[in-house]
C-alpha cells in the first residue's frame, strides 16, 4: 500500500522522510526529512511545506533554527553560518527583516533594524577591537544620516553620507569641551607618478574646525525613513572612516592614528538569498558567492527529484 494513502496523522517512514502526512498525502505535522542534497530538516510541516518551528541543517555545518511560513524563514529565528558568525532576530519572506542582532566572527556586533535583508533604520555597530561604536541611522546597509561615533574618550556627532561624515558636526571630549566644525570633501594627495599618469583622485572628507565651546546637549534630527533600494542577499559592510580624526587644532585632545581608523571597518554578513519553488522534496542549497571576503549565500531550492543536485 502506498504510504500516501495512509490516513491523516498516521506516522510513515520512508528513505527520505519520517513523519505525518494528511489525507492528500502531503507532509503535514511533525516530521524529519533528509534532503537529496544531504541537508536535513526536522520540524513542522503544513500541506507539504515547512511551516512553524523547525531546524534546518546544511551539510556544510550551517543551520537555521526558527520559524517557517510556507517553506520560507518567517518570524523569529537564528541562522548560524559555517564561519561561526550568526544572526538572531526577525525574518520575513526569507530575509532578515525587523529587529535583529548579527554577531560577527571577529566579535563585532550589529544590533538594530533590518529591512529586506539589509541594515536599515536605527542601529548600533560595536567594534570589538577598539571599543568604539557607531550609533545612528543606516540606509541600504550603509552608515548614512544622523549618528554618533563613540570612542573611548571622545565622540563625533553629526551626519554621515556614503559611509563617511559629511557637513556640520562636532567632537565632544570627555575633558569637558566641544569642537565644532564641518567635514568638507577634498582631493586625496597623489604622488608624482600618479600625477604624470593623470590618475583620478578620490574625494575624501577633511575636518575643518571653527570653534571650541562648553558641553551642550545634542539632539539629532532624524530624516524621514525611506525604504531601501531593491537589493537582497549580500551586504557590503560599512567603513567608519574620517570621523575618528579631528583637525590639527584638536590633536592635543585626541590623536587617532590611521591604524585605529582602519580598524573601524565592520565585518560582512553572510548573504542569505532564497528562492523556493515546488513543494515536497525541496532542500536549501548552500553555495558560496564570488565575493572578496568569501561571504556565504544560502539559496533554498525546491525540487521533486530524488537525485542529489549537481
C-alpha positions as a Markdown table, in Angstrom:
| # | Residue | x | y | z |
|---|---|---|---|---|
| 1 | Unk | 0.0 | 0.0 | 0.0 |
| 2 | Unk | 1.3 | 3.4 | -0.9 |
| 3 | Unk | 2.3 | 5.5 | 2.1 |
| 4 | Unk | 0.4 | 8.4 | 0.6 |
| 5 | Unk | -2.8 | 6.6 | 1.2 |
| 6 | Unk | -2.3 | 6.5 | 4.9 |
| 7 | Unk | -5.0 | 8.4 | 6.8 |
| 8 | Unk | -4.2 | 11.7 | 8.3 |
| 9 | Unk | -1.9 | 11.7 | 11.4 |
| 10 | Unk | -0.5 | 8.2 | 10.7 |
| 11 | Unk | 3.3 | 8.0 | 11.1 |
| 12 | Unk | 5.0 | 6.8 | 7.9 |
| 13 | Unk | 8.7 | 6.0 | 7.4 |
| 14 | Unk | 10.4 | 6.5 | 4.1 |
| 15 | Unk | 14.0 | 6.6 | 3.0 |
| 16 | Unk | 14.0 | 10.5 | 2.8 |
| 17 | Unk | 11.1 | 11.3 | 5.2 |
| 18 | Unk | 9.8 | 10.1 | 8.5 |
| 19 | Unk | 6.6 | 11.7 | 9.9 |
| 20 | Unk | 3.0 | 12.5 | 9.4 |
| 21 | Unk | 1.0 | 13.1 | 6.2 |
| 22 | Unk | -2.5 | 14.4 | 5.7 |
| 23 | Unk | -5.3 | 12.7 | 3.7 |
| 24 | Unk | -3.9 | 14.2 | 0.5 |
| 25 | Unk | -0.6 | 12.5 | 1.1 |
| 26 | Unk | 1.2 | 15.8 | 1.9 |
| 27 | Unk | 3.7 | 16.1 | 4.6 |
| 28 | Unk | 1.6 | 17.6 | 7.4 |
| 29 | Unk | 2.5 | 17.8 | 11.1 |
| 30 | Unk | 5.9 | 16.9 | 12.7 |
| 31 | Unk | 8.4 | 15.1 | 10.6 |
| 32 | Unk | 12.1 | 14.5 | 9.8 |
| 33 | Unk | 13.5 | 14.7 | 6.3 |
| 34 | Unk | 16.8 | 14.0 | 4.7 |
| 35 | Unk | 17.0 | 16.1 | 1.5 |
| 36 | Unk | 18.6 | 14.8 | -1.7 |
| 37 | Unk | 21.5 | 17.3 | -1.4 |
| 38 | Unk | 22.4 | 15.9 | 2.1 |
| 39 | Unk | 20.7 | 18.6 | 4.2 |
| 40 | Unk | 18.3 | 17.6 | 6.9 |
| 41 | Unk | 15.2 | 19.2 | 8.3 |
| 42 | Unk | 13.2 | 18.4 | 11.5 |
| 43 | Unk | 10.1 | 20.3 | 12.4 |
| 44 | Unk | 6.6 | 21.1 | 11.5 |
| 45 | Unk | 5.0 | 20.8 | 8.0 |
| 46 | Unk | 1.8 | 22.1 | 6.7 |
| 47 | Unk | 0.4 | 20.9 | 3.4 |
| 48 | Unk | 3.7 | 19.7 | 2.2 |
| 49 | Unk | 5.8 | 22.8 | 3.2 |
| 50 | Unk | 8.0 | 23.7 | 6.1 |
| 51 | Unk | 5.7 | 25.7 | 8.3 |
| 52 | Unk | 6.1 | 26.6 | 12.0 |
| 53 | Unk | 9.1 | 25.8 | 14.2 |
| 54 | Unk | 11.9 | 23.8 | 12.7 |
| 55 | Unk | 15.6 | 23.1 | 12.5 |
| 56 | Unk | 17.3 | 23.0 | 9.1 |
| 57 | Unk | 20.9 | 21.8 | 8.9 |
| 58 | Unk | 23.1 | 22.3 | 5.9 |
| 59 | Unk | 25.6 | 19.5 | 5.1 |
| 60 | Unk | 28.5 | 22.1 | 5.5 |
| 61 | Unk | 27.6 | 22.9 | 9.1 |
| 62 | Unk | 25.4 | 25.9 | 8.7 |
| 63 | Unk | 22.0 | 25.7 | 10.3 |
| 64 | Unk | 18.8 | 27.7 | 10.8 |
| 65 | Unk | 16.7 | 27.3 | 14.0 |
| 66 | Unk | 13.4 | 29.1 | 14.0 |
| 67 | Unk | 10.1 | 29.7 | 12.4 |
| 68 | Unk | 9.0 | 29.0 | 8.8 |
| 69 | Unk | 6.0 | 30.0 | 6.8 |
| 70 | Unk | 5.2 | 28.2 | 3.6 |
| 71 | Unk | 8.8 | 27.0 | 3.2 |
| 72 | Unk | 10.4 | 30.4 | 3.9 |
| 73 | Unk | 12.1 | 31.7 | 7.0 |
| 74 | Unk | 9.5 | 33.9 | 8.6 |
| 75 | Unk | 9.1 | 35.0 | 12.2 |
| 76 | Unk | 11.9 | 34.7 | 14.8 |
| 77 | Unk | 14.9 | 32.6 | 14.1 |
| 78 | Unk | 18.7 | 32.1 | 14.4 |
| 79 | Unk | 21.0 | 31.5 | 11.4 |
| 80 | Unk | 24.4 | 30.1 | 12.2 |
| 81 | Unk | 27.0 | 30.4 | 9.4 |
| 82 | Unk | 29.9 | 28.0 | 8.7 |
| 83 | Unk | 32.5 | 30.5 | 10.0 |
| 84 | Unk | 30.7 | 30.8 | 13.3 |
| 85 | Unk | 29.0 | 34.2 | 12.8 |
| 86 | Unk | 25.3 | 34.2 | 13.4 |
| 87 | Unk | 22.1 | 36.3 | 13.1 |
| 88 | Unk | 19.4 | 36.2 | 15.8 |
| 89 | Unk | 16.2 | 38.1 | 15.1 |
| 90 | Unk | 13.2 | 38.6 | 12.9 |
| 91 | Unk | 12.7 | 37.3 | 9.4 |
| 92 | Unk | 10.2 | 38.0 | 6.7 |
| 93 | Unk | 9.8 | 36.2 | 3.4 |
| 94 | Unk | 13.2 | 34.5 | 3.8 |
| 95 | Unk | 15.1 | 37.8 | 4.6 |
| 96 | Unk | 16.4 | 39.5 | 7.7 |
| 97 | Unk | 13.7 | 41.9 | 8.4 |
| 98 | Unk | 12.7 | 43.7 | 11.6 |
| 99 | Unk | 14.9 | 43.8 | 14.7 |
| 100 | Unk | 17.9 | 41.6 | 15.0 |
| 101 | Unk | 21.5 | 41.1 | 16.1 |
| 102 | Unk | 24.3 | 40.0 | 13.9 |
| 103 | Unk | 27.4 | 38.5 | 15.7 |
| 104 | Unk | 30.5 | 38.7 | 13.6 |
| 105 | Unk | 33.3 | 36.2 | 13.7 |
| 106 | Unk | 35.7 | 39.0 | 14.8 |
| 107 | Unk | 33.4 | 39.7 | 17.8 |
| 108 | Unk | 31.9 | 42.8 | 16.3 |
| 109 | Unk | 28.1 | 43.1 | 16.6 |
| 110 | Unk | 25.3 | 45.0 | 14.9 |
| 111 | Unk | 22.1 | 45.5 | 16.9 |
| 112 | Unk | 19.2 | 47.2 | 15.3 |
| 113 | Unk | 16.7 | 47.4 | 12.4 |
| 114 | Unk | 16.8 | 45.4 | 9.2 |
| 115 | Unk | 14.8 | 45.9 | 6.0 |
| 116 | Unk | 14.8 | 43.5 | 3.1 |
| 117 | Unk | 17.9 | 41.7 | 4.3 |
| 118 | Unk | 20.0 | 44.9 | 4.9 |
| 119 | Unk | 20.8 | 47.1 | 7.9 |
| 120 | Unk | 18.2 | 49.9 | 7.5 |
| 121 | Unk | 16.8 | 52.2 | 10.1 |
| 122 | Unk | 18.3 | 52.8 | 13.6 |
| 123 | Unk | 21.2 | 50.5 | 14.7 |
| 124 | Unk | 24.4 | 50.2 | 16.7 |
| 125 | Unk | 27.6 | 48.7 | 15.3 |
| 126 | Unk | 30.1 | 47.8 | 18.0 |
| 127 | Unk | 33.8 | 47.5 | 17.1 |
| 128 | Unk | 35.3 | 44.8 | 19.4 |
| 129 | Unk | 38.9 | 45.6 | 18.7 |
| 130 | Unk | 38.8 | 49.3 | 19.6 |
| 131 | Unk | 35.7 | 49.5 | 21.8 |
| 132 | Unk | 34.2 | 52.2 | 19.5 |
| 133 | Unk | 30.7 | 52.1 | 18.3 |
| 134 | Unk | 28.5 | 53.8 | 15.6 |
| 135 | Unk | 25.0 | 54.7 | 16.9 |
| 136 | Unk | 22.6 | 56.1 | 14.4 |
| 137 | Unk | 21.0 | 55.8 | 11.0 |
| 138 | Unk | 21.5 | 53.2 | 8.3 |
| 139 | Unk | 20.3 | 53.2 | 4.7 |
| 140 | Unk | 20.6 | 50.2 | 2.4 |
| 141 | Unk | 23.2 | 48.6 | 4.6 |
| 142 | Unk | 25.4 | 51.7 | 4.9 |
| 143 | Unk | 26.1 | 54.3 | 7.6 |
| 144 | Unk | 24.0 | 57.3 | 6.5 |
| 145 | Unk | 22.1 | 60.0 | 8.3 |
| 146 | Unk | 22.3 | 61.4 | 11.8 |
| 147 | Unk | 24.6 | 59.4 | 14.0 |
| 148 | Unk | 27.2 | 59.4 | 16.8 |
| 149 | Unk | 30.6 | 57.7 | 16.5 |
| 150 | Unk | 31.6 | 57.0 | 20.1 |
| 151 | Unk | 35.3 | 56.4 | 21.0 |
| 152 | Unk | 36.8 | 55.7 | 24.4 |
| 153 | Unk | 37.5 | 59.3 | 25.4 |
| 154 | Unk | 35.6 | 61.4 | 22.8 |
| 155 | Unk | 32.8 | 61.1 | 20.3 |
| 156 | Unk | 31.8 | 62.6 | 17.0 |
| 157 | Unk | 28.2 | 63.8 | 16.4 |
| 158 | Unk | 26.9 | 64.7 | 13.0 |
| 159 | Unk | 25.7 | 63.3 | 9.8 |
| 160 | Unk | 27.1 | 60.6 | 7.6 |
| 161 | Unk | 26.8 | 60.2 | 3.8 |
| 162 | Unk | 28.2 | 57.2 | 1.8 |
| 163 | Unk | 29.7 | 55.7 | 5.0 |
| 164 | Unk | 31.7 | 58.9 | 5.7 |
| 165 | Unk | 31.0 | 62.0 | 7.9 |
| 166 | Unk | 29.7 | 64.9 | 5.9 |
| 167 | Unk | 28.7 | 68.5 | 6.7 |
| 168 | Unk | 28.5 | 70.2 | 10.1 |
| 169 | Unk | 29.2 | 68.3 | 13.2 |
| 170 | Unk | 31.1 | 68.4 | 16.5 |
| 171 | Unk | 33.6 | 66.4 | 18.6 |
| 172 | Unk | 32.7 | 66.1 | 22.2 |
| 173 | Unk | 35.6 | 65.4 | 24.6 |
| 174 | Unk | 35.5 | 63.9 | 28.0 |
| 175 | Unk | 37.6 | 66.7 | 29.4 |
| 176 | Unk | 34.5 | 68.9 | 29.1 |
| 177 | Unk | 34.6 | 70.8 | 25.8 |
| 178 | Unk | 33.3 | 70.5 | 22.3 |
| 179 | Unk | 35.0 | 71.3 | 19.0 |
| 180 | Unk | 32.6 | 72.5 | 16.3 |
| 181 | Unk | 33.3 | 72.4 | 12.6 |
| 182 | Unk | 32.4 | 70.6 | 9.4 |
| 183 | Unk | 33.6 | 67.9 | 7.0 |
| 184 | Unk | 34.4 | 69.0 | 3.5 |
| 185 | Unk | 35.3 | 66.9 | 0.6 |
| 186 | Unk | 38.9 | 67.4 | -0.6 |
| 187 | Unk | 41.0 | 65.6 | -3.2 |
| 188 | Unk | 43.4 | 63.0 | -1.9 |
| 189 | Unk | 47.1 | 63.8 | -2.4 |
| 190 | Unk | 48.8 | 62.0 | -5.2 |
| 191 | Unk | 52.4 | 61.1 | -5.9 |
| 192 | Unk | 54.4 | 62.4 | -8.9 |
| 193 | Unk | 54.0 | 59.2 | -10.8 |
| 194 | Unk | 50.2 | 59.3 | -10.3 |
| 195 | Unk | 50.1 | 63.0 | -11.4 |
| 196 | Unk | 52.1 | 62.2 | -14.5 |
| 197 | Unk | 49.7 | 59.4 | -15.3 |
| 198 | Unk | 46.8 | 61.8 | -14.6 |
| 199 | Unk | 45.2 | 59.3 | -12.2 |
| 200 | Unk | 41.8 | 60.4 | -10.9 |
| 201 | Unk | 42.0 | 61.4 | -7.3 |
| 202 | Unk | 39.3 | 60.2 | -4.8 |
| 203 | Unk | 37.5 | 62.8 | -2.8 |
| 204 | Unk | 37.9 | 62.3 | 0.9 |
| 205 | Unk | 36.2 | 64.2 | 3.8 |
| 206 | Unk | 38.5 | 66.6 | 5.8 |
| 207 | Unk | 37.6 | 68.1 | 9.1 |
| 208 | Unk | 37.7 | 71.9 | 9.4 |
| 209 | Unk | 37.3 | 73.2 | 12.9 |
| 210 | Unk | 35.6 | 76.6 | 13.6 |
| 211 | Unk | 35.3 | 76.9 | 17.4 |
| 212 | Unk | 35.5 | 75.2 | 20.8 |
| 213 | Unk | 32.7 | 75.6 | 23.4 |
| 214 | Unk | 31.4 | 74.1 | 26.6 |
| 215 | Unk | 29.4 | 70.9 | 26.6 |
| 216 | Unk | 25.8 | 71.1 | 25.2 |
| 217 | Unk | 23.0 | 68.6 | 24.8 |
| 218 | Unk | 23.0 | 67.0 | 21.3 |
| 219 | Unk | 19.6 | 66.3 | 19.7 |
| 220 | Unk | 19.9 | 64.6 | 16.3 |
| 221 | Unk | 17.4 | 65.4 | 13.6 |
| 222 | Unk | 16.4 | 62.1 | 12.0 |
| 223 | Unk | 15.4 | 62.1 | 8.4 |
| 224 | Unk | 12.2 | 60.5 | 7.2 |
| 225 | Unk | 12.8 | 56.8 | 6.7 |
| 226 | Unk | 12.8 | 55.7 | 3.1 |
| 227 | Unk | 12.6 | 52.1 | 2.0 |
| 228 | Unk | 15.8 | 50.7 | 0.7 |
| 229 | Unk | 16.5 | 50.1 | -2.9 |
| 230 | Unk | 15.8 | 46.6 | -4.2 |
| 231 | Unk | 18.7 | 44.5 | -3.1 |
| 232 | Unk | 18.7 | 41.2 | -1.4 |
| 233 | Unk | 21.4 | 38.9 | -0.2 |
| 234 | Unk | 24.9 | 40.1 | 0.2 |
| 235 | Unk | 25.7 | 43.3 | 2.1 |
| 236 | Unk | 28.9 | 45.3 | 1.7 |
| 237 | Unk | 29.9 | 46.3 | 5.2 |
| 238 | Unk | 30.3 | 50.0 | 6.0 |
| 239 | Unk | 33.5 | 51.6 | 6.8 |
| 240 | Unk | 33.7 | 54.2 | 9.6 |
| 241 | Unk | 36.3 | 56.5 | 8.2 |
| 242 | Unk | 37.3 | 60.1 | 8.7 |
| 243 | Unk | 35.1 | 60.7 | 11.8 |
| 244 | Unk | 37.8 | 59.3 | 14.0 |
| 245 | Unk | 40.2 | 62.1 | 13.3 |
| 246 | Unk | 39.6 | 65.7 | 14.2 |
| 247 | Unk | 41.5 | 68.7 | 12.9 |
| 248 | Unk | 45.0 | 69.7 | 13.8 |
| 249 | Unk | 43.7 | 72.2 | 16.4 |
| 250 | Unk | 42.3 | 69.3 | 18.5 |
| 251 | Unk | 45.2 | 66.8 | 18.2 |
| 252 | Unk | 46.3 | 67.7 | 21.7 |
| 253 | Unk | 42.9 | 66.4 | 22.9 |
| 254 | Unk | 42.6 | 63.3 | 20.7 |
| 255 | Unk | 45.0 | 61.6 | 18.5 |
| 256 | Unk | 43.6 | 58.7 | 16.5 |
| 257 | Unk | 46.1 | 57.1 | 14.2 |
| 258 | Unk | 45.4 | 55.6 | 10.8 |
| 259 | Unk | 45.7 | 52.2 | 12.3 |
| 260 | Unk | 42.8 | 52.9 | 14.6 |
| 261 | Unk | 40.6 | 54.3 | 11.9 |
| 262 | Unk | 41.4 | 51.3 | 9.7 |
| 263 | Unk | 40.2 | 49.0 | 12.5 |
| 264 | Unk | 36.8 | 50.7 | 12.4 |
| 265 | Unk | 35.6 | 48.6 | 9.5 |
| 266 | Unk | 32.6 | 46.4 | 10.2 |
| 267 | Unk | 32.6 | 42.8 | 9.2 |
| 268 | Unk | 30.4 | 41.5 | 6.5 |
| 269 | Unk | 27.3 | 39.4 | 6.8 |
| 270 | Unk | 26.9 | 36.1 | 5.0 |
| 271 | Unk | 24.3 | 36.6 | 2.4 |
| 272 | Unk | 21.1 | 34.6 | 2.6 |
| 273 | Unk | 19.3 | 34.9 | -0.7 |
| 274 | Unk | 16.4 | 32.4 | -1.1 |
| 275 | Unk | 14.1 | 31.3 | -3.8 |
| 276 | Unk | 11.7 | 28.4 | -3.5 |
| 277 | Unk | 9.6 | 26.6 | -6.0 |
| 278 | Unk | 7.7 | 23.3 | -5.9 |
| 279 | Unk | 6.5 | 21.7 | -2.7 |
| 280 | Unk | 7.6 | 18.5 | -1.1 |
| 281 | Unk | 11.2 | 17.2 | -1.5 |
| 282 | Unk | 12.9 | 20.5 | -1.5 |
| 283 | Unk | 16.1 | 21.5 | 0.2 |
| 284 | Unk | 18.1 | 24.6 | 0.9 |
| 285 | Unk | 21.2 | 24.6 | -1.3 |
| 286 | Unk | 24.2 | 26.2 | 0.2 |
| 287 | Unk | 26.6 | 28.0 | -2.1 |
| 288 | Unk | 29.4 | 30.4 | -1.8 |
| 289 | Unk | 29.2 | 33.6 | -3.9 |
| 290 | Unk | 32.2 | 35.1 | -5.6 |
| 291 | Unk | 32.9 | 37.9 | -3.0 |
| 292 | Unk | 36.1 | 39.3 | -1.8 |
| 293 | Unk | 35.6 | 38.4 | 1.8 |
| 294 | Unk | 34.2 | 35.0 | 1.0 |
| 295 | Unk | 30.7 | 35.8 | 2.0 |
| 296 | Unk | 28.3 | 32.9 | 2.0 |
| 297 | Unk | 24.9 | 32.8 | 0.4 |
| 298 | Unk | 22.2 | 30.4 | 1.2 |
| 299 | Unk | 19.8 | 29.6 | -1.6 |
| 300 | Unk | 16.8 | 27.4 | -1.0 |
| 301 | Unk | 15.5 | 25.3 | -3.8 |
| 302 | Unk | 12.5 | 23.1 | -4.0 |
| 303 | Unk | 12.6 | 20.0 | -6.2 |
| 304 | Unk | 10.8 | 16.8 | -6.6 |
| 305 | Unk | 13.8 | 14.9 | -7.8 |
| 306 | Unk | 15.4 | 12.3 | -5.6 |
| 307 | Unk | 18.8 | 12.6 | -7.2 |
| 308 | Unk | 21.3 | 14.9 | -5.4 |
| 309 | Unk | 21.6 | 18.3 | -7.0 |
| 310 | Unk | 24.6 | 18.9 | -9.3 |
